[in-house]
C-alpha cells in the first residue's frame, strides 16, 4: 500500500485511479496517476447509497458487481491494459478493506480472468486534506 505523498514504486506499473470523484485538495500532478478510469467506479447513486457504512458492505459488493457486469466495455478495456502491463489500482477511500477497488479487483480475478496472485496490486491514494 502506498500513501499519495510517497513516490510511486517501480513495481506499481501503470497507476490507474478507479474513483468517480477526484479527492479535494490534491492536484493531479502531485498524485502521479497515469490513467483516471472514472467510468469503472460505482455509479453516483450507488456511491452515495453505500456512504462507507460497514453494515451494508455485502450488499454494496453485490450491487457494484452488477454494475460492472452492465459496464462490460469499460471492464474489457481495463483487462486489455492488464494483459499488456503491470498495473496498480489507486483509490481514495481510507478504508483499505471495504472500498470499490477491492470489489473491482475481486471481480477481475473471478469473472474476467485468472490473475497470478501478485499481478494486480493496490495502492492507497487519499488526500490528508479531506
Buried (B, 14 or more C-beta within 10 A) or exposed (E): EBEBEEEBEEEBBBBBBBBBEBBEEBEEEEBBBBEBBEEBBBBEEBBEBBEEEEEBBEEBBEBBBEBBEEBEEBBEBBBEBBEEEBBBBBBBBEEEEBBBBBBBBEBBBEEBEEEEEEEBBBBBBBBEEE
